Amino acid sequence: MNPFLGIALVLAALGVLIGTVKLAGRSGALSAEWSRKLVHMGMGFVTLSFPWVFHAAWPVFLLCGLAVGSLALVRWWSPAKAVGGGVLDGVKRRSFGEFYFPISVSIIFALTLGSPVRYAIPVLVLTLADAVAALVGTRYGQSPYTTKEGRKSWEGSLAFFLVGFFAVHVPLLLFTDIGRAESLLIAMTLALVVMLFEAIAWEGLDNVFIPLGTHFLLGMYLVLGVQALVARFLVTLGLVAFTMAWRKRTTLDDAGLLGAALAGYAFYALGGWAWLLPPMAFFLLFPVLNPGSHGVHHHDINAVLGTAGPAVLWLILHRLDVKGQHFVPFAACYAAHLTIVAFTHRAWKHPDRGLPGLFGLSLLLGWLGLGTVVLIRDLAVRTPLASLLAGQGALLVGAALGALAFATWQPGLRDCPADGARWTRQGLCGVLGSAAAYLGTVRWL
């Protein structure tokens, strides 16, 4: 098909869709949430045609630009809002999902050009699972959990998992030569992991996390055998179950707990069992070094991003096989975080005691907590004694510098806030501490 004719047909279809939903909304037949999700699903079904309509990426990116520009006018320009408003902006919560949707679809199309199934699966999950989860949660959600934006429901998340499973399993089974067992395991694991992405998303970012996460996970799973796929699914399920069972012992809200499970899965999937040990040690030791606030869930997904985000840098370097030792600085990042947690709690609990003494005790606790993990890993791989001692020294230096940087930078140490700015500072200090540990491993190992 001529690309300009294809663009015109897609724009016409979207125009009819939005116009029809707008009229139905004005008549009172549709709620704001139903209007939004019907447009979401309609747009998804229209974009599913792209591999058969367009044979190059530029028409899709052009459509993306036109869609984003039009949506921006409708949201922020009064004359355009009077004509096209009330369909995607009718819900009260803050969301930019309508902008993320065309951007994500165009990226997926470019990444999967020439492979309609690899394109269709992420778009199907985004189109159906996300919309059904929202509608089921709104109508039948009786078991809520807390998120950065307020509440979602386990009923909605279960609906996402079920629809996501079929959105992956059916195309793989019917249109590829993947075996039945592999198709089943890929669909179960992918649906579960992407359900976690949807659970932690805020302000419409699920329209980014879901399709891109589905695409990259699918690429990873298609080359795995049955045994590896079974392990991935069981580890994911186990992490979700464990983190939620630990709920009464932690200060994380429910979305933060699911984010921690997702981070743990990423460390295991990309690095192996050893790379899961430092974040697990931090997760288990956090309530030990910060006691007295169990059951008060005042830490959200920002806390997970601030602690796990910097550590991901070392996992990426490890995966890229960049020269150097990466496990010790990875662990040092968590040692710095653990030291900071212990220090801020003791500074708050003991306002009459000097900060230097509290810092020294906290550093000892943080180093011992993660040093034990590094020792276990070194013994498992039979690390020479000199290298083992050098790694422990680098870990101590990294934890000390990262925590000292935080103590210098963060205002109000004796009443340390749990806001986003705090976790940004702590994340950057974790990077600094782990970088120091890396320089130590380069020098000594």
C-alpha positions, 0 to 999 in steps of 0.5 A: 500500500502507498504509505500516504494512503495508509497514513490517511486510512489510519488517521480516518479510522482513529478520527471515527473511533474518537468521534464515536466514543465522544458522542457516546460519552456525551449521551451518558452511555459511557463513563470517563474510564470506559471512554478512555479504555475504549479509545485505548483498545481501538487505537491498539487494534488499528495499530495491529494492522501496521505490519501489513500496511507499512513496510518502512518505519518512517510512516509510523513515526510520522503518524506518531508525531501527528498523534502526539501533536494533536493530543497536545493541542487537545490537552493544552489549547482551548479551541482544540479541547472544545472539539476533541476533549473529554475522551482521553482527559476525562479521568481525574488522575494525572496521566500522560498515557495517551502520549506514551502509547503512539511513541511506544508503538512506533518504537516497537514497530521499528524494532520488529520490522519484518516480524509481525508476530514479534510486533503484535504480541507487545501491542496485544498485551498493551491493548487488551491486558492493560485495558481489561485490568483497569476495567475489571479493577474499577468494576470488581476490585475488592482487594486493593493495594497501595501504589504511587498514584493511590490504589489498584486491585488484585482483581485487576492485576489477576485480569491483566495476568490472564489476558496477557497470558493468552495475548502471548500464548495464542500468537506463539502457538499459532504463528510460530514453531515454538514448542507447546511447553515453551509457548506455555512457559513463556506466556506465563512468565512474561505475563507475570513479569509484565503484570509487575510492570503494570502494577508499579507504573504511574502517570500512564507509564504503563504504556511504556513499560508494558510494550517495551518490557514485553518486547525485550522479555520475549526476545530473551525467552525465545532462546531459552529451553524448558528448564530455564523457563521453568526456573524463571517462572518459579523465581518470579512467582517466589519473589512476588510471594516472598515480598508480599509475605514480608509486607508486615516487616517492611516500610514499602507500600505494595507497589514498592514491594512489587517493584522490589520483586521485579528488581530481584527478578531482573538481577537474577535473570541478567546476572544469576543467583549471586547477583540476587544476594546483595539486594535480598540482603538489603531487603531483609536487613532493612527492617533490622537496621531500621526497626520500630516502623513496621507496618507503616508503609511510607516508602513508595516505588521511589525508594526502590528506584533510588536503591536498585537503580544505581546497582543496575549500572554494574549489572549492565556493565557485567552483561556487556562484558566490560573489562573489570570486576563488577560484583564488588561495586554492585554489592558496595552500592547496597552496602552504602544504602544499608549504612545510610539506612542504619545511620539515619535511623540512629541519628533520629533515634538518638538525638543526643549522641554525636553523629561521628560515632553513629556513623562509625557504628552504621558503617560497621553494620552496613559493611558486615551485612553486605560483606557476608554476601560477598564472602559467600560468593567469593567462597563459592567461586573459590576466590584467592585469599588476597583477592577476597581481602581486597574485595572486602576492603573495596566494599568498605571504602565504597560503603564509607564514601557513599554514606559520607557523601549522603551525610554531607549532602542530605539536609535534616539527617536527624529527621530524614524525609522519605520524599523523592529528593531524598531517594535521588540523593541516596541513589547518586551517593550509591553510585559514588560509593560503588564507583569508589569500590570499582576503582579499588577492585581495578587497583587491587584485584 
